[in-house]
Amino acid sequence: MAAALRNVLAYEGIGVCGSSWGKWARGAPGIFEFRVRHDAATILRERGLPVPANLDTSHRNVLLRVFCHAHGEKIVLLLAAYDKGKEPSTKRQSMEIKRAKQRLAHWKDEQAMGKRRTKP
């Protein structure tokens, strides 16, 4: 997961939505789904990066979902995540999207309160 976050999401940001790496979450405005389907070695190779010799390559079947929100041009908030390979149900997906929406709403409320406190 760390390889995907560092080497794909950190560079592409919301641009992952125009690729096989992501899509907008249905029914959740402002939230997109970052889809990880490859192990760390495959991700590094695809990015043209060296694969460390000590990297654990035993996790071939990867199917992870991370729900995110892009704030501005450089910040991506990670709101929720789960292993869809272990729990592929629609119910779990819906629960994680709901969690992501709640966390985003909470974060937005905190941001608004902070702005109110700093106004003269």
C-alpha contacts under 8 A as a table, 3 or more apart, distances in Angstrom:
res1	aa1	res2	aa2	distance
1	M	4	A	5.23
1	M	5	L	6.26
1	M	36	V	7.38
1	M	39	D	7.76
1	M	40	A	7.06
1	M	64	L	7.88
2	A	5	L	5.07
2	A	6	R	5.99
2	A	40	A	7.78
3	A	6	R	5.25
3	A	7	N	5.67
3	A	8	V	7.68
3	A	40	A	5.37
3	A	43	I	6.79
3	A	44	L	7.09
4	A	7	N	5.35
4	A	8	V	5.19
4	A	9	L	6.51
4	A	36	V	6.89
4	A	40	A	7.01
4	A	43	I	6.55
5	L	8	V	5.75
5	L	9	L	4.90
5	L	10	A	5.98
6	R	9	L	6.32
6	R	10	A	5.25
6	R	11	Y	7.59
7	N	10	A	6.14
7	N	11	Y	6.44
7	N	43	I	7.70
7	N	44	L	7.41
7	N	47	R	7.33
8	V	11	Y	5.48
8	V	12	E	5.84
8	V	13	G	7.86
8	V	16	V	7.99
9	L	12	E	5.12
9	L	13	G	5.07
9	L	14	I	7.86
9	L	16	V	7.03
9	L	34	F	7.76
10	A	13	G	5.77
12	E	15	G	5.00
12	E	16	V	5.70
13	G	16	V	6.19
13	G	70	A	7.18
13	G	74	K	7.46
13	G	75	I	7.96
13	G	76	V	6.66
14	I	17	C	5.94
14	I	32	F	7.80
14	I	70	A	6.20
14	I	76	V	7.89
15	G	18	G	5.68
15	G	19	S	7.41
16	V	19	S	5.23
16	V	20	S	7.29
16	V	21	W	5.29
16	V	22	G	4.91
16	V	23	K	7.25
16	V	34	F	7.13
17	C	20	S	7.55
17	C	21	W	6.74
17	C	22	G	4.31
17	C	23	K	4.38
17	C	24	W	6.51
17	C	32	F	7.24
17	C	33	E	7.89
17	C	34	F	7.85
18	G	21	W	7.92
18	G	22	G	6.93
18	G	23	K	7.15
19	S	22	G	6.03
19	S	23	K	7.77
20	S	23	K	7.91
20	S	35	R	7.64
21	W	34	F	5.77
21	W	35	R	4.99
21	W	36	V	6.60
22	G	32	F	6.91
22	G	33	E	5.34
22	G	34	F	4.52
22	G	35	R	5.40
23	K	32	F	5.67
23	K	33	E	5.39
23	K	34	F	6.98
24	W	28	A	7.98
24	W	30	G	7.79
24	W	31	I	6.24
24	W	32	F	4.14
24	W	33	E	5.93
25	A	28	A	5.57
25	A	29	P	7.43
25	A	31	I	5.74
25	A	32	F	4.93
25	A	33	E	5.76
25	A	67	F	7.89
25	A	97	I	7.55
26	R	29	P	7.70
28	A	31	I	5.65
28	A	97	I	7.21
28	A	101	K	6.63
30	G	69	H	5.94
30	G	70	A	7.47
31	I	67	F	6.47
31	I	68	C	5.47
31	I	69	H	4.87
31	I	70	A	7.74
31	I	100	A	7.71
31	I	101	K	7.62
32	F	67	F	5.68
32	F	68	C	5.31
32	F	69	H	6.30
33	E	65	R	6.45
33	E	66	V	5.67
33	E	67	F	4.61
33	E	68	C	6.27
34	F	65	R	5.82
34	F	66	V	5.03
34	F	67	F	6.19
34	F	68	C	7.13
35	R	63	L	7.30
35	R	64	L	6.02
35	R	65	R	4.98
35	R	66	V	6.64
36	V	62	V	6.87
36	V	63	L	5.74
36	V	64	L	5.01
36	V	65	R	6.36
37	R	61	N	7.48
37	R	62	V	4.94
37	R	63	L	4.73
37	R	64	L	6.58
38	H	42	T	5.96
38	H	43	I	6.24
38	H	60	R	7.02
38	H	61	N	7.21
38	H	62	V	5.48
38	H	63	L	7.45
39	D	42	T	5.50
39	D	43	I	6.36
39	D	57	T	7.09
39	D	59	H	6.12
39	D	60	R	5.73
39	D	61	N	7.41
39	D	62	V	6.14
40	A	43	I	5.10
40	A	44	L	6.17
40	A	55	L	7.99
40	A	57	T	7.44
41	A	44	L	5.22
41	A	45	R	6.15
41	A	51	V	5.83
41	A	55	L	7.32
41	A	57	T	6.63
42	T	45	R	5.10
42	T	46	E	6.07
43	I	46	E	5.15
43	I	47	R	6.30
44	L	47	R	5.14
44	L	48	G	6.29
44	L	49	L	4.98
44	L	50	P	6.50
44	L	51	V	6.18
45	R	48	G	5.04
45	R	49	L	5.60
45	R	50	P	6.76
45	R	51	V	6.85
46	E	49	L	7.54
51	V	55	L	7.15
52	P	55	L	5.43
56	D	59	H	7.47
57	T	60	R	6.83
59	H	62	V	6.68
61	N	85	G	7.78
62	V	85	G	6.69
63	L	83	D	6.14
63	L	84	K	5.44
63	L	85	G	4.90
64	L	81	A	7.39
64	L	82	Y	5.99
64	L	83	D	4.55
64	L	84	K	5.40
64	L	85	G	6.88
65	R	81	A	5.41
65	R	82	Y	5.55
65	R	83	D	6.38
65	R	84	K	6.47
66	V	78	L	6.91
66	V	79	L	7.41
66	V	80	A	5.79
66	V	81	A	4.19
66	V	82	Y	6.75
67	F	78	L	6.18
67	F	79	L	5.50
67	F	80	A	5.16
67	F	81	A	6.02
67	F	96	E	7.86
67	F	97	I	7.09
67	F	100	A	6.39
68	C	76	V	6.43
68	C	77	L	5.37
68	C	78	L	4.65
68	C	79	L	5.39
68	C	80	A	7.30
68	C	100	A	7.62
69	H	76	V	5.62
69	H	77	L	5.11
69	H	78	L	6.83
69	H	79	L	7.33
69	H	104	L	7.60
70	A	73	E	7.29
70	A	74	K	7.78
70	A	75	I	5.95
70	A	76	V	4.50
70	A	77	L	6.33
71	H	74	K	7.10
71	H	75	I	5.14
71	H	76	V	5.93
71	H	77	L	7.19
72	G	75	I	6.11
78	L	81	A	7.96
79	L	99	R	7.58
79	L	100	A	4.84
79	L	101	K	7.96
79	L	103	R	6.19
79	L	104	L	6.88
80	A	96	E	6.11
80	A	97	I	7.48
80	A	99	R	6.59
80	A	100	A	5.28
81	A	96	E	6.89
82	Y	96	E	7.57
83	D	86	K	5.59
83	D	87	E	6.38
83	D	88	P	7.96
84	K	87	E	4.91
84	K	88	P	4.67
84	K	89	S	7.84
85	G	88	P	5.83
87	E	92	R	6.99
88	P	92	R	7.16
88	P	93	Q	7.58
89	S	92	R	5.37
89	S	93	Q	6.55
90	T	93	Q	5.02
90	T	94	S	6.11
91	K	94	S	5.14
91	K	95	M	6.15
92	R	95	M	4.99
92	R	96	E	6.23
93	Q	96	E	5.23
93	Q	97	I	6.25
94	S	97	I	5.11
94	S	98	K	6.11
95	M	98	K	5.08
95	M	99	R	6.19
96	E	99	R	4.93
96	E	100	A	6.10
97	I	100	A	4.96
97	I	101	K	6.17
98	K	101	K	5.11
98	K	102	Q	6.25
99	R	102	Q	5.14
99	R	103	R	6.17
100	A	103	R	5.14
100	A	104	L	6.06
101	K	104	L	5.12
101	K	105	A	6.11
102	Q	105	A	5.13
102	Q	106	H	6.13
103	R	106	H	5.02
103	R	107	W	6.06
104	L	107	W	5.02
104	L	108	K	6.10
105	A	108	K	5.12
105	A	109	D	6.16
106	H	109	D	5.07
106	H	110	E	6.22
107	W	110	E	5.07
107	W	111	Q	6.20
108	K	111	Q	5.01
108	K	112	A	6.18
109	D	112	A	5.12
109	D	113	M	6.17
110	E	113	M	5.12
110	E	114	G	6.15
111	Q	114	G	5.12
111	Q	115	K	6.31
112	A	115	K	5.16
112	A	116	R	6.30
113	M	116	R	5.09
113	M	117	R	6.29
114	G	117	R	5.16
114	G	118	T	6.44
115	K	118	T	5.29
115	K	119	K	6.45
116	R	119	K	5.51
